[in-house]
């Protein structure tokens, strides 16, 4: 994602949300406890997590709800999560 796209997304987030605001993140990753634990470490204990296994159990979808202070905090979470091998951010 280039800087122009980030700026447009930041503007959209600021139009939709009043900060602080609860934001919902969605991810799909391999059903690997270490990867899921790494994701949970990024968000910490205050975040709400919901996990759902795929039909064959190979993948887990994770929904995270967390109080965010501003749009930049959201970008920070996504950048940290992107370091987890094979993760898909929705």
N, C-alpha and C positions, 0 to 999 in steps of 0.2 A: 504494500500500500504506500503510495507516495504522499508527500506532505499536503498536496492539494486535496486529495481524497480524505485525509485525516481532518483537515480543516473543515471540509463540508460536513463530515460526520459529526464533528464537535459542535458545529452550528445547529445541526438537527437535534442532537441530544440536548442542547441548551434550550431549544424551542419547546421540546416535549416535556422536559423535567424541570422541576424546581429543586435546587440543591439545598440541603442533602435530600437524597431520594433513594428508595429501594430500587435496585436494578437487578434484572434477571439475566444471568449468563447461561448459555447452553453449550455443552461440549459432547462429543462422541469420541471414545477412545477404546482401545483393546481392554478386555476384561482382565486387567492385570492389577493386582492389589497395590503394587509399588507405584504404578502410574496414578492410580486413583488417590493414593495417600499423598503423592507429590502435589496433586491438584488441591487437595484439602489443606495442605500446608500453605499454599499461595494465598488462600482466602482466610484461613484462621478459624477459630472457634466461634466467632460471632455470626458467621455465615450459615445459612440454612441450605442443606444439601438433600437432593432427591436423586436416587439412582434407579435405573431401570435396565435390566439385561435385555439384549436382543433375543429373538426367538431361538437362535442356536447357541446363545450364551457366549459368543466370541467377542461381542462388543457391549459396552455399557454407555448409556446416555446419562449424563449428569446435568442436572439443573441446579444452579446456585443462585440464591437470592441474598444480596448483601446491601447494607446501607452504604451508599457512595457519597462522597463529599462534593465531587464535581466530575465533569466529563473526562478530565485527564486521569483521574483515578481508575476509570473504566479501562482506558487504553493501557495503563500500567499492568492491570490484571491480565488483559489479553496478551500482552507482550511476554509476561512471565509464563503464562500457560503455554504459549507457542513453543517454549523450549522443551516441553514434554514430547518425546518422540511419538509420532503418529497421531497426535491429537487433532481433532477437527473442531473448530469454533464455528458456531452457528449464529 
